[in-house]
Amino acid sequence: MLSRQPSRYALTMHDYCPYVSVAAKATGLDIPAANAAVETLLAT
């Protein structure tokens, strides 16, 4: 939620939300897709 509203949570976001652009580029997944992939792996 914080990263989706950066203007509202500008200072807080940097404390709690890591930059995920490197991981997204490496995996080809955005945050929702990565969460879904993890849930699928954990369900098995």
C-alpha positions, 0 to 999 in steps of 0.5 A: 500500500505504501509504495502505491501512494508514494506522495502520501507516504513519501518518508515512511515508504523509504523506511519500510519498502525496499526497492524491488526493481532489480528483483522484478527485472531478474524474475520478470514478476511484479509484486502481485505476481511474485506474491501469487507465485509464493502462495502457489509454492507454499500451498504445495 
